[in-house]
C-alpha cells in the first residue's frame, strides 16, 4: 500500500535556503526585517520544495484571518435586486481577486442580525468590515468601532462621526441634475428623494434644494415625495406628485430604479417623456440605458469607489492608515432621452 509523501516542513525550507527557521517564518509572513538575499533564498527553496504554509498556524502568529466582510445593511430582497448593491459586491470581489484575501458577504435585516454581525466581527472571524447602506439609527458602526474592528463605510456617516468612508458626491450630482432640468426651461421641478434616514437620500435632496435656491426658486414641499430606492417606491412617489401637482414639468429622481418606476407612473397618467415631463435619475445603472425611453442620469463612479473602499480598509488592517480617512469621488451627468 503506497503512502502519501509528507508535506515539506518549515525546517526543511530553512535547511535548503541556508537560513534560520525564524528567517523563513519572517519571509512567509511578509516581514520587512529580512535581507533581500535571504528573502530570495527562502522564496527559491519554497518553490523547489513546493512548500505550502499552514494558514491556521500562520493566523495564530499574525492574528490575521485574511478575510474581510462586506456587510449589507438591508433586507435580502432589496440587496439582491438593487443594481447599486450588486455593483459594489462585484467591484470589491474583483479588487480582491488577485490577492490572498477572502471576501464574506453578510446581510443584516434588523437589529438582531446587526448584533449578530457585530459579535461575528468582534470574535475575530474577519480582519475588517466594509459596511454599506447605513441608516440613521443603525447600531453597527458603534458596535464595530467600540470593538476596535477596522471599518470603512460605503457612504458618508450620517452624524459626521470620525470614521473612514468612501462616497460619491451625492450633493454635487443632485445639483447638476437639477440645474440641467432648469437649464432646459423647466420651472416646476419636483423630486423623488431616497430614504431620508440614509445619507445618500439626505445629500441628494439637499443638492436639489440648493440648485433651486441658486436659480431663484423656493423649494416647495408639495414638489417633494420620499421614495425608498425601489421601482415600486418610485412609482408610488410619482403618483403622489402627479396628484398634488398635476402640471409639474420635470422630476429629479434620486435613483435609477425609482426613476424606472416614475416613468411607469408617468406613462400610465398619459404624460409624455420628455415632452410633458423631463426626468433625470441617479446611478447610471444598467437599467438606465435599456429602459424606455433611455434615462438621463447622474453616474456614480463605482469603478473608482470599490478599489478605494478596499484600499482604506487594508491600510487600517496593516496599521498604516488612520481610522477616519475618507475619499469623495466626483459624479457626472449622462445625457440620454428623458431630459
SEMILO-204095 format. One record per residue (C-alpha): x, y, z; residue number from 0. Coordinates in Angstrom, 3 decimals. Example, Ala and Ser with C-alpha at 12.3 -4.5 7.8 and 13.67 -1.06 7.14 Angstrom:
2
{{12.300, -4.500, 7.800}, 0},
{{13.670, -1.060, 7.140}, 1},
% end
This chain:
339
{{0.000, 0.000, 0.000}, 0},
{{1.512, 3.333, -1.072}, 1},
{{1.812, 6.169, 1.375}, 2},
{{1.437, 9.824, 0.537}, 3},
{{4.728, 11.741, 0.818}, 4},
{{4.882, 14.042, 3.798}, 5},
{{4.487, 17.733, 3.067}, 6},
{{7.741, 19.716, 3.327}, 7},
{{8.263, 21.451, 6.648}, 8},
{{9.470, 24.893, 7.641}, 9},
{{12.714, 23.310, 8.901}, 10},
{{13.369, 21.692, 5.505}, 11},
{{12.891, 25.046, 3.782}, 12},
{{15.362, 26.615, 6.253}, 13},
{{17.995, 23.931, 5.598}, 14},
{{17.713, 24.236, 1.807}, 15},
{{17.809, 28.055, 1.939}, 16},
{{20.730, 28.092, 4.401}, 17},
{{18.913, 30.351, 6.864}, 18},
{{17.285, 30.002, 10.269}, 19},
{{13.762, 28.765, 10.824}, 20},
{{12.865, 32.225, 12.171}, 21},
{{14.031, 33.842, 8.942}, 22},
{{11.815, 31.510, 6.900}, 23},
{{8.874, 32.408, 9.130}, 24},
{{9.522, 36.115, 8.640}, 25},
{{9.585, 35.708, 4.851}, 26},
{{6.390, 33.645, 4.867}, 27},
{{4.660, 36.333, 6.944}, 28},
{{5.926, 39.208, 4.755}, 29},
{{8.032, 40.779, 7.487}, 30},
{{10.267, 43.628, 6.271}, 31},
{{13.022, 42.538, 8.681}, 32},
{{14.693, 40.230, 6.138}, 33},
{{17.589, 40.985, 3.790}, 34},
{{16.879, 40.778, 0.035}, 35},
{{19.387, 37.913, -0.285}, 36},
{{17.747, 35.851, 2.459}, 37},
{{14.265, 36.557, 1.070}, 38},
{{15.345, 35.382, -2.385}, 39},
{{16.918, 32.200, -0.963}, 40},
{{13.800, 31.351, 1.024}, 41},
{{11.499, 32.006, -1.922}, 42},
{{13.641, 29.745, -4.126}, 43},
{{13.544, 26.976, -1.517}, 44},
{{9.773, 27.340, -1.108}, 45},
{{9.355, 26.991, -4.878}, 46},
{{11.691, 24.000, -5.144}, 47},
{{10.092, 22.102, -2.261}, 48},
{{6.578, 23.261, -3.171}, 49},
{{6.126, 24.291, 0.413}, 50},
{{2.598, 25.477, 1.336}, 51},
{{2.325, 27.492, 4.581}, 52},
{{-0.071, 26.233, 7.195}, 53},
{{-2.621, 29.039, 7.154}, 54},
{{-4.078, 28.070, 10.516}, 55},
{{-0.679, 28.195, 12.209}, 56},
{{0.120, 31.428, 10.411}, 57},
{{-3.075, 33.048, 11.625}, 58},
{{-2.169, 32.187, 15.228}, 59},
{{1.098, 34.105, 14.790}, 60},
{{-0.185, 37.064, 12.771}, 61},
{{-3.702, 37.193, 14.279}, 62},
{{-4.960, 37.642, 10.733}, 63},
{{-7.736, 35.680, 9.048}, 64},
{{-7.063, 37.077, 5.541}, 65},
{{-10.825, 37.599, 5.342}, 66},
{{-12.820, 40.813, 5.122}, 67},
{{-16.581, 41.166, 5.440}, 68},
{{-18.859, 43.188, 3.195}, 69},
{{-21.959, 43.874, 5.297}, 70},
{{-25.176, 44.880, 3.528}, 71},
{{-27.497, 46.523, 5.992}, 72},
{{-30.768, 45.942, 4.100}, 73},
{{-33.418, 43.242, 3.594}, 74},
{{-32.239, 40.479, 1.268}, 75},
{{-34.928, 41.299, -1.300}, 76},
{{-33.503, 44.790, -1.803}, 77},
{{-29.850, 43.736, -1.579}, 78},
{{-30.075, 41.325, -4.487}, 79},
{{-32.349, 43.430, -6.702}, 80},
{{-30.742, 46.851, -6.329}, 81},
{{-28.081, 47.422, -9.034}, 82},
{{-26.003, 49.660, -6.752}, 83},
{{-25.508, 46.904, -4.170}, 84},
{{-24.759, 44.346, -6.881}, 85},
{{-22.145, 46.650, -8.449}, 86},
{{-20.361, 47.194, -5.131}, 87},
{{-20.275, 43.450, -4.405}, 88},
{{-18.858, 42.724, -7.874}, 89},
{{-16.350, 45.566, -7.602}, 90},
{{-14.959, 44.610, -4.188}, 91},
{{-14.794, 40.958, -5.228}, 92},
{{-12.887, 41.892, -8.408}, 93},
{{-10.478, 44.090, -6.433}, 94},
{{-9.617, 41.154, -4.163}, 95},
{{-9.384, 38.587, -6.979}, 96},
{{-5.594, 38.916, -7.361}, 97},
{{-4.886, 38.886, -3.618}, 98},
{{-4.843, 36.157, -0.979}, 99},
{{-7.786, 37.773, 0.769}, 100},
{{-11.207, 36.171, 1.020}, 101},
{{-14.493, 38.078, 0.955}, 102},
{{-17.514, 37.098, 3.033}, 103},
{{-20.894, 38.658, 2.338}, 104},
{{-23.121, 39.272, 5.358}, 105},
{{-26.607, 40.780, 5.457}, 106},
{{-28.304, 42.366, 8.437}, 107},
{{-32.047, 42.827, 8.020}, 108},
{{-32.858, 44.021, 11.544}, 109},
{{-31.258, 44.936, 14.865}, 110},
{{-30.978, 41.292, 15.988}, 111},
{{-28.956, 40.438, 12.877}, 112},
{{-26.870, 43.594, 13.279}, 113},
{{-25.923, 42.452, 16.777}, 114},
{{-25.069, 39.023, 15.370}, 115},
{{-22.786, 40.549, 12.713}, 116},
{{-21.142, 42.631, 15.446}, 117},
{{-20.412, 39.516, 17.533}, 118},
{{-19.031, 37.707, 14.476}, 119},
{{-16.578, 40.527, 13.781}, 120},
{{-15.608, 41.009, 17.443}, 121},
{{-14.806, 37.310, 17.792}, 122},
{{-12.008, 37.677, 15.247}, 123},
{{-13.546, 35.904, 12.255}, 124},
{{-12.636, 38.796, 9.922}, 125},
{{-9.807, 41.318, 9.728}, 126},
{{-12.092, 44.222, 8.870}, 127},
{{-15.520, 45.299, 7.622}, 128},
{{-16.874, 47.317, 4.707}, 129},
{{-20.339, 48.473, 5.797}, 130},
{{-22.955, 49.515, 3.244}, 131},
{{-26.360, 51.165, 3.490}, 132},
{{-26.111, 52.736, 6.928}, 133},
{{-29.349, 54.204, 8.331}, 134},
{{-29.524, 56.923, 10.966}, 135},
{{-30.283, 54.639, 13.936}, 136},
{{-28.122, 51.650, 12.975}, 137},
{{-26.042, 50.307, 15.910}, 138},
{{-23.420, 48.502, 13.814}, 139},
{{-20.943, 51.393, 13.334}, 140},
{{-20.801, 51.902, 17.112}, 141},
{{-20.567, 48.160, 17.826}, 142},
{{-17.641, 47.719, 15.431}, 143},
{{-15.851, 50.921, 16.463}, 144},
{{-16.064, 50.051, 20.171}, 145},
{{-14.626, 46.604, 19.418}, 146},
{{-11.692, 48.137, 17.510}, 147},
{{-12.616, 46.311, 14.280}, 148},
{{-11.151, 48.075, 11.201}, 149},
{{-14.130, 49.642, 9.447}, 150},
{{-14.872, 51.573, 6.251}, 151},
{{-18.334, 52.882, 5.397}, 152},
{{-19.641, 52.966, 1.843}, 153},
{{-21.198, 56.400, 2.188}, 154},
{{-20.605, 59.435, 4.379}, 155},
{{-21.531, 58.804, 8.035}, 156},
{{-24.933, 60.159, 8.950}, 157},
{{-23.709, 62.015, 12.064}, 158},
{{-20.273, 63.134, 10.774}, 159},
{{-18.550, 60.783, 13.217}, 160},
{{-14.812, 60.103, 12.902}, 161},
{{-14.792, 57.011, 10.688}, 162},
{{-13.236, 56.017, 7.380}, 163},
{{-15.552, 56.214, 4.381}, 164},
{{-15.773, 56.386, 0.601}, 165},
{{-18.669, 58.207, -1.024}, 166},
{{-19.862, 59.640, -4.302}, 167},
{{-20.507, 63.385, -4.439}, 168},
{{-24.236, 62.885, -3.954}, 169},
{{-24.999, 66.536, -3.258}, 170},
{{-22.989, 67.768, -6.233}, 171},
{{-24.592, 65.207, -8.526}, 172},
{{-28.073, 66.306, -7.457}, 173},
{{-27.134, 69.939, -8.070}, 174},
{{-26.006, 69.021, -11.596}, 175},
{{-29.211, 67.084, -12.311}, 176},
{{-31.493, 69.867, -11.084}, 177},
{{-29.504, 72.581, -12.866}, 178},
{{-29.854, 70.592, -16.081}, 179},
{{-33.647, 70.440, -15.728}, 180},
{{-33.825, 74.171, -15.028}, 181},
{{-31.422, 74.832, -17.895}, 182},
{{-33.735, 73.200, -20.458}, 183},
{{-36.530, 75.545, -19.401}, 184},
{{-38.432, 73.507, -16.810}, 185},
{{-39.983, 75.544, -13.995}, 186},
{{-41.994, 73.133, -11.840}, 187},
{{-39.208, 70.710, -10.974}, 188},
{{-40.237, 68.010, -8.495}, 189},
{{-38.105, 65.385, -6.796}, 190},
{{-38.491, 61.799, -5.614}, 191},
{{-35.988, 61.531, -2.777}, 192},
{{-34.288, 58.487, -1.394}, 193},
{{-34.994, 57.418, 2.217}, 194},
{{-34.271, 60.410, 4.417}, 195},
{{-32.796, 58.220, 7.158}, 196},
{{-29.911, 57.457, 4.769}, 197},
{{-27.172, 59.963, 3.985}, 198},
{{-27.444, 59.450, 0.203}, 199},
{{-31.125, 60.397, 0.377}, 200},
{{-30.382, 63.442, 2.537}, 201},
{{-27.471, 64.671, 0.405}, 202},
{{-29.315, 64.270, -2.910}, 203},
{{-32.324, 66.164, -1.562}, 204},
{{-30.009, 68.889, -0.245}, 205},
{{-28.422, 69.221, -3.695}, 206},
{{-31.828, 69.515, -5.351}, 207},
{{-32.852, 72.294, -2.922}, 208},
{{-29.535, 74.118, -3.309}, 209},
{{-29.851, 74.213, -7.114}, 210},
{{-33.406, 75.571, -6.901}, 211},
{{-32.415, 78.295, -4.439}, 212},
{{-29.394, 79.282, -6.534}, 213},
{{-31.715, 79.716, -9.536}, 214},
{{-34.149, 81.834, -7.512}, 215},
{{-36.781, 79.142, -6.930}, 216},
{{-38.033, 78.356, -3.433}, 217},
{{-38.248, 74.582, -2.769}, 218},
{{-41.926, 73.672, -2.398}, 219},
{{-42.954, 70.833, -0.046}, 220},
{{-45.685, 69.670, -2.455}, 221},
{{-42.986, 69.049, -5.105}, 222},
{{-41.156, 66.524, -2.884}, 223},
{{-42.129, 62.886, -2.300}, 224},
{{-39.994, 60.393, -0.391}, 225},
{{-39.121, 57.077, -2.031}, 226},
{{-37.195, 54.007, -0.920}, 227},
{{-34.720, 53.359, -3.800}, 228},
{{-37.020, 50.699, -5.341}, 229},
{{-39.042, 50.744, -8.586}, 230},
{{-42.305, 50.301, -6.688}, 231},
{{-41.369, 53.131, -4.334}, 232},
{{-40.569, 55.404, -7.266}, 233},
{{-43.910, 54.654, -8.916}, 234},
{{-45.828, 55.361, -5.696}, 235},
{{-43.982, 58.630, -5.130}, 236},
{{-44.534, 59.758, -8.738}, 237},
{{-48.276, 59.011, -8.456}, 238},
{{-48.333, 61.105, -5.283}, 239},
{{-46.598, 64.029, -7.007}, 240},
{{-48.942, 63.932, -10.017}, 241},
{{-51.953, 64.007, -7.694}, 242},
{{-50.626, 67.031, -5.795}, 243},
{{-49.044, 68.978, -8.695}, 244},
{{-50.554, 67.716, -11.970}, 245},
{{-48.819, 70.446, -14.003}, 246},
{{-45.252, 69.593, -12.906}, 247},
{{-42.905, 69.569, -15.888}, 248},
{{-39.763, 67.847, -14.558}, 249},
{{-38.628, 65.482, -11.828}, 250},
{{-35.238, 64.618, -10.382}, 251},
{{-35.428, 61.037, -9.103}, 252},
{{-32.746, 60.056, -6.576}, 253},
{{-32.052, 56.576, -8.010}, 254},
{{-32.409, 54.833, -11.355}, 255},
{{-34.682, 52.023, -10.113}, 256},
{{-37.033, 54.669, -8.684}, 257},
{{-36.817, 56.580, -11.985}, 258},
{{-37.969, 53.466, -13.852}, 259},
{{-40.993, 53.327, -11.527}, 260},
{{-41.597, 57.053, -12.095}, 261},
{{-41.546, 56.544, -15.877}, 262},
{{-44.156, 53.808, -15.469}, 263},
{{-46.386, 56.147, -13.459}, 264},
{{-45.995, 58.963, -15.996}, 265},
{{-46.864, 56.627, -18.863}, 266},
{{-49.968, 55.377, -17.021}, 267},
{{-51.033, 59.003, -16.456}, 268},
{{-50.663, 59.815, -20.162}, 269},
{{-47.650, 62.105, -19.699}, 270},
{{-45.051, 62.095, -22.455}, 271},
{{-41.359, 61.989, -21.516}, 272},
{{-39.588, 64.301, -22.076}, 273},
{{-42.163, 66.474, -23.903}, 274},
{{-44.515, 66.889, -20.926}, 275},
{{-42.249, 65.847, -18.052}, 276},
{{-38.448, 65.647, -18.172}, 277},
{{-36.828, 63.037, -15.920}, 278},
{{-33.296, 62.692, -14.542}, 279},
{{-32.219, 59.736, -12.383}, 280},
{{-29.152, 58.946, -10.299}, 281},
{{-26.726, 55.967, -10.511}, 282},
{{-26.266, 55.232, -14.235}, 283},
{{-27.253, 51.632, -13.537}, 284},
{{-27.624, 49.240, -16.490}, 285},
{{-31.385, 49.784, -16.481}, 286},
{{-30.879, 53.482, -17.302}, 287},
{{-29.684, 52.618, -20.790}, 288},
{{-32.258, 49.900, -21.503}, 289},
{{-35.467, 51.477, -20.146}, 290},
{{-37.949, 53.230, -22.459}, 291},
{{-37.046, 55.969, -23.101}, 292},
{{-33.348, 55.691, -22.100}, 293},
{{-32.765, 57.606, -18.891}, 294},
{{-30.706, 60.764, -18.455}, 295},
{{-28.964, 60.207, -15.137}, 296},
{{-26.094, 61.084, -12.823}, 297},
{{-23.320, 58.489, -12.990}, 298},
{{-21.843, 57.200, -9.761}, 299},
{{-18.132, 56.364, -10.179}, 300},
{{-18.423, 52.841, -8.759}, 301},
{{-15.356, 51.632, -10.667}, 302},
{{-13.322, 54.175, -8.687}, 303},
{{-15.142, 53.720, -5.384}, 304},
{{-14.746, 49.964, -4.894}, 305},
{{-10.915, 49.889, -5.032}, 306},
{{-10.852, 52.842, -2.623}, 307},
{{-13.105, 51.015, -0.148}, 308},
{{-10.705, 48.076, -0.136}, 309},
{{-7.610, 50.284, -0.029}, 310},
{{-8.738, 52.251, 3.022}, 311},
{{-9.703, 49.061, 4.853}, 312},
{{-6.405, 47.304, 4.120}, 313},
{{-4.477, 50.402, 5.219}, 314},
{{-6.207, 50.189, 8.596}, 315},
{{-5.627, 46.440, 8.867}, 316},
{{-1.930, 46.907, 8.061}, 317},
{{-1.623, 49.751, 10.555}, 318},
{{-0.584, 52.394, 8.016}, 319},
{{-3.883, 54.273, 7.650}, 320},
{{-5.927, 56.247, 10.136}, 321},
{{-9.417, 55.151, 11.200}, 322},
{{-11.010, 58.304, 9.737}, 323},
{{-9.568, 58.545, 6.224}, 324},
{{-12.146, 59.495, 3.600}, 325},
{{-12.495, 59.810, -0.165}, 326},
{{-15.298, 61.565, -2.078}, 327},
{{-15.469, 60.762, -5.802}, 328},
{{-16.967, 63.108, -8.391}, 329},
{{-20.118, 62.303, -10.333}, 330},
{{-21.161, 63.404, -13.841}, 331},
{{-24.336, 63.711, -15.923}, 332},
{{-25.041, 61.173, -18.673}, 333},
{{-27.342, 62.632, -21.338}, 334},
{{-29.954, 60.329, -22.833}, 335},
{{-33.563, 60.740, -23.976}, 336},
{{-35.584, 61.651, -20.866}, 337},
{{-34.228, 65.173, -20.357}, 338},
% end
